Amino acid sequence: MRTELSSNIRIKHDKKIQKLLNRFPRDFLVKLCVEWIQKQTYPPNAKDINLEDMLDDEEWNPEAFYKNVPKSMLKRSIIHRMLVYDWPNGFYLGQIAQLEILALAHGFVSMRWTASKVHHSAEKTVLPNPLVFLELLKSELESIFVYHTYISRHETLPITFIRLVLWDSKRPTALHTYPSSKQIFYLGLMDDSDVLLHNIFLRNDVCHSLFLQCLSRLLYRLKAGSALRPIDLVSKNLTTFCTNVGVNKEANALGAWQIYAKNLVDRSPLDTRPILSDDNSSLIADSTQNCEKHREMAIQRRFGDTHSQVLDKLLITLDHDYIEKSTEKDKVLEENVESYNPTEQRPLVVMQLRGQHILEGLKDICRQDALDPFTMPSYLTGETGLSILYVRDGLVLQRQESLGQQEIN
């Protein structure tokens, strides 16, 4: 049996396919049907069954129907026609792959994307051409899985999508049924970049573990010593990744350096000591007096353009030693206490923010004078370009471990 499946294999209709079709706008579906029929990429398969009991031969003309769909016809009626009359034997495997990629690219279906960076100790390693990458990946998958691949280019962003469906090569059952979500992998290769976008890998899943091994071997074949390391960024918005980690990434808040130069930000969040800068009194006065002009300037400098940084979840772990050894008297007292353990005096505080657009929400809160844009730490303004952060004594630390499973609720 061939390990790579053809795109012309038919998948039986079920509720998942109908649910996927319902995500699309009416006109978008009609346009797709016309394209499938005219280009004969996924032609109607109703000819394989007897249609005499359902439609007359004159009535069954899919191309003429989809070119002139009555305006009064509802989307559900069009979907019914697709499933019952034109593709009654099931959609093709490539047809479903195209639908899923289009739904993700146009935002009809949302999915949490994350990213990993190709790390090499000696030099930067850029991912190869997507077609070359796919062929190398196929060679790694052949001995382990029965698989299907689909590659497509995003219409506006510099991203090439690769969709993979994996089955166990020893037990390739249910090839004609809609695959489980655990069997489907989405990859996104950005142009001239060393960052790989992908869906979130699940912990303790054999299929996901084997797929990660295939990716690791592929990178080693490209350049010995290369490995994937996770980037702590999770978002449903692909533009966010192009802005933060792509080759066209933007310096989102360059004006913030005017504030950093005053030493007003990135201090410990629990530090109660006064700011000792001599020339920052005017900025603090403007902040406390709610000076709208200076506040708005600070907000724009700190947040930049948040429209290209859409985050729906922000997870921050704060690690801080609240015992300050500022005086000799304090040091003597602490040395005399035998039970004192510095590691026990570091509380971990996990802060999680959720919403449709977190950064825009924080920006509005600053405008309402509920937060101070002058002293707000950088991990709350999007300047770090991350959505999962570990902050130790006010400093954002990045993970250095190799790629592993990342299951995020």
N, C-alpha and C positions, 0 to 999 in steps of 0.2 A: 504494500500500500504506500502511495506517495505521501510524504510528510507535509508537503505544501498543498493546501486545498485550493481549488479553482474558485473564482468569484461567481461562477455560474451555478454553484450548488444552491439548491432551494431550501429555504427555511420555512417550516410550517408556521402558519399564522397563529398568533396567540395574543393575549391581552397586552404584552409588552410592545408588540409592533403597533397595535392600535393606539396605545398610549403615546408612543413616539410620534406617530403621525398627527395626533391631536395637538402636539406642541407647535407645529408649523402653521403659519398664516395660510389662509385659503389660496391666495394668488401664488404664493411660493410653491405650494404643492402642485398646482396646475402647471406652472412653468417647468417643474421637475419632470412631470409626466410627459410633457411634450418633448423635452430633451431626451428622455429615455427611449421614446418611441421613434423619434426622427433619426437619432444616431444609432439606434439598435444596440445600445449598450446593455439595457435590461428590458427587452421587448415583452409585451404581454404574453402570458402563457396559457390563455384561455382556449387556444386552439387544440390543446391536448385533451380537452374534455368536450362532451356533447353540450352545446349551448342552445339547442333547439327548444328545450323546455324553458329557457330563461329569456333569451332575446332572439329576435329575428336576425337573419344575416345582414339585412340592410341597417338594422339598428346598431349592430355591434361593429362600430368603426371607431376604435379608440382615438386615433389621431384626429379625426374630424370632431369628436366629442370634446377633447381637451383643448383644441384650438378655439372652440366656440362654446364654452361652458355658459349656460344661462346665468345671468347676474343674480337671479332670485334663488339659485341653488345654494344651499348651505354647505359648509365645510364637511359636516358629518355625512351628508349625502354623497359628496365626492369621495370621501374615504370609504364609504360603503361600496361604491362603484369599483374602486380600486381593488378592494379585498375580495369582493364576491364575483365580479364580472371580468375584470381585466387581468388580475394576477391571482386567480383563485387557488392555484397550486402552490402558492407561497412566494415570498420575495426572495431575490437572489442574495447570496452572502455579501457580494460587493455592493449591492443596492442598499442593504441595511448599514453597511460600513459608511457609505457616502451620506446616508441620512443622519447618522450619529455625528459624524465630523461636521457636517453643515449645521446641525443643531447646536453644537458646542461653539463653533466659530461665530455664529450669528447671535448667540446668547439665548436661543430658544430653550436650551437645557443648560443648567448650571452644574459645574463640577469643581471641586477643590483641586487646584493645581499646586504643585510644589516644584522645586528645582534642585539640581545637584550640579556641582562644578567639577570639571576634569582637573585633577590636581597632579602636578608633576614637580618633583623637588628641584629639577634643573631648569626647566623652562616652561613657558605657557604652551599648552597643547590644545589646538583648535579642533573641534569635531569636523570630520570629513564631510564631503558632499552627501546630502541625504540619501541619494540613490546608492552610493558606495557604502554608507553606514548601514542601510537596509540589507544589502547583499551580505555584508559581513555578519550581521545579526542572524540572517537566515542560516548561514553555515554553522552558527553556534546552536541554533534551535533544532536542527534536523535530527540529531541523535537522541533528543529528549522528548520533543513534542510533535504532535500533528498541529499545524498552525495555518492561519490565514492572515495575510497582511494587506493593508490598504494605505496608500500614500497620497497626500493631497496638500496643496499650497493654500495658505490663508490669503484671502482676497486683498486685504489692506496691510496686515502686519507682516514683518519679515520672519515668518515662522512656517516651517514645513511640518505637517502632522503625519505621524505614523500610527496607525491603529493595528493592534495585534490581538488575535483570539487564539488561545492555546488550549489544546486537548492533550490528555495523556496518550502517548504513542502506543502503549501496551493495552490501553482500554479506550479506544476512540469511539465511545458510545455517544448516542444523542447528537450526531453530527448534523441532523436535519431539524434540530430544535434550537430555539433562541438561547444563546450561551448565557451562563451566569455572569454577573458583574465581576466576580473574582477571576474569571477567565479572560477578561478584556483589559488590555493595557493601552494607554495613550501616551505617546511621546511627542515632544515638540522640539525641533532643532531650529535655533535662531541663526540667522546668517552670520558667518565668520565669528562664531562665538564658541567659548568653551563651556557653556552652560546648557544643560539638558533639562527641558521641562518634562514632567511626568505626573501621572496620577499618584496618589498616596499609596505606598506599599503597606500591606497588612502584616502584622506580627503573627508568627506561628502559622503561616500559610505556606504549604509545601510548594505550590505553584509559584508564588511570589518569590520565595527563596531561590528556587531554581532559575527563575528569570533574572534575578540579580546576579547570580553566578555567571550567566551568559553575558550580561553586560560587562562584568568585570573582566572576563576573558577577552571580550572584544576590544576593550580599551588597552589591555596588555599587548594584544596583537598590533595595535596601532603604534604604541610606543611603550617599551618596557618601563615599568615603574609608575605607570599612570593608574589613577584610581578615582572613583567618584566620591565626592564629599558633599554632604547635604548643605543646602543654603536654607537658613531659617526664615523662609518666606512662603506663606500659604495664602492663596487668593483665588477667587473665582474669576477674576478679571485678567485677561491675557495682556492687556496694555500695561498693567502694573509691572509685569515681568520685563517687558521691553524697556520700561522707564527705569527700573531699578537694577537689573542685572544684564540687560542686553548690550550689544556693542554701541547702540545708539542711546545708552542711558543718559539721563539728564542730570545736571547739577541742580537739584530741585530747589535749593534754598541758599544760593551763594551769598545773598545779603546777610545771612545769619552770622557771617564772620565778623560783622561790625558789632554784633552782640557778644560773640565768643571772645573778642578782643578785650571786652570789659570784664571777663571772668565772672559772668553772671549765671552761666548755666553749667550743667553736668557736675555740680557738686553733689555730695551725698544727699539723698532725699530726706534723711533724718538729721542732717547737720544743722544745728541751731546757732552756730557761730555767725557773727555779723560779717558781711562782705567788706573786705579791707581795701578795695580799689578806691583811689582818690577821685577819679574823674567819672564815677558812675552815679553820683548823687542826683544829677539832673534826670537821668533815665529812671531811677527809682522814684523820684518825685513825680515825674510824668505818669508813671504806672499807678502810684497810689492815688493821684489826683484824677485818675481816669481821663487822661488827655487822649481824646479820640484820635487825633492825628498821629501821634507817636505810637499809640497802641495799634492802629491799623497798619502802620509801617512795619512794626515789629511782627505782627501776625503774618503779613505777606513775606517777610524775610525768613521767618522760621518755618512756615508751612509750604511756601511756594505754591505751585499749581497742583492742587489735590485732585483735580479731575482725572489725571492720568495715574493716580495712585488709589485705586479703589480697594479697600480692605474691609472685610465683613467680620473679621475676628483678629484680635490683638491679644497675645498671651505674654505676660511679662512676669518673670521671677526675680524678686528683689532680695538680695543677700546683703545684710548690713550688720556690722558690729556696732551696737548702740553704746558700748562702754568706751568713752573717750579717755585715753591716757594723756591728759593735757598737762597735769601738774605732777611734781615730785611727790607730793603728799598722796595723791591718788595711787601712784605706782607703789609706794610703800604699803599702803593699805591692801592693795591687791596681792602683793607678794606675801603678806602675812596670812592671807586666807588660803588655807590648804585646799579647800574644796573648789577653788576657782578654776574653771576650765574655759579658756577663750573660745573654743569651738562650740561650747554650749551657749554662748552669749550671742550667737549669730542667728537671729530668727529669719526664716524664709517666708516671704509674703508673696503669694501668687495673685496677680491682678489680671483679670480677663475682661476684655471689652468686646461686645458683640453689637452688630448693627448693620444696616445696609451700606453705610459709608462712614466708617469710624473717624477718619482724619477730618472729613468735612464737619462732622459733629463736634469734634474737639475745637476746630477752628471757630465754629459758631459760639461755643461756650466761652472762648477767649474774647470774642466780640461783646459778649454779655457781661464781661468783667468778672466772671466766676473763676477764671484761671488767669495767671499772669504770663503773658507771652514772653516777657523778658527773662524770667527765671525758670520757665518750663524746661524740663530735661529733654534731651534730643530724642529719647526713645518714645516720646509721646507726640512728636511732630512729624514722624515719617522720614526724618533726615537719615536714619540708619538704613532705610530700605529693607527692613526686616519686619516680620509679623510675629516671630517667636524669639524672645530675647531673654538673656540671662544677665542681670545687672548686679555687679558686686561692688559695693561701696561707691555707687554712682557711676561706675564705668561699665559699658556694654562689652561683654566678652563673647567671642565667637567660638563655636565648636570646631574642633580639629579632628574628630574621629572619622573613620571611614564610613561610607554609606551603609546604612542598615535599614531595617523595617521602620516605617514612620506612620504609625496609625494615629490619626488626629480626629477627634470627634468634632 
